Amino acid sequence: MKEKTINQKTKVLLAMSGGVDSSIAALLLKKQGYEVIGAFMKNWSDTKDPLTGVCAWRTERKMALKVASQLDIPLITLDFEKQYKKDVINKMFEKYKKGITPNPDIDCNQKIKFPLLLKEAEKRKINFIATGHYARVRKNKLGTYDLLRGKDESKDQSYFLYKITQNELSHCLFPIGEYTKQQIRE
């Protein structure tokens, strides 16, 4: 994959949940000149919305589709449910049985979100992956990548990302990491 440079032909695969953070991340990336391709990740479908009785992921995907349409970007749906259940949910229960309290968000980022999103990007010849995490990444003098806290210390999510690899970091963009949550809401 290419070095982090911005031009009209640089593509980025953005994980879009349909929420505010990933929606604004899409908008910021577009404004920065990237060709944004949204990726809705279906990881879990066993929960239903208590008001509608519909699987929550369907409602979230509809919102992601609406945002993608408004921003005039394509949205693909990636089904990682089997991998998520096997590598995150089942492992979580195994750890609980041993008296260990896991953090499934960290496990998801390490085992599902970043490696599988990057694999999909490479398959589609897309230069970078991005998420709506409040974190930052920068290349250091040694040529490796540092994961940095988000500007908004009260919303920093870098601790959820500490297990992602150098290869994944080298392809990551965190467009909202330089903003506060208040700025994103505005």
Secondary structure, DSSP 8 states (H G I E B T S, - for coil): ---S---TT-EEEEE--SSHHHHHHHHHHHHTT-EEEEEEEE---S-B-TTT-SBHHHHHHHHHHHHHHHHT--EEEEE-HHHHIIIIIHHHHHHHHTT----HHHHHIIIIIHHHHHHHHHHTT--EEE---SEEEEE-TTS-EEEEE-SSTTT--GGGSTTS-HHHHTTEE-TTTTS-HHHHH-
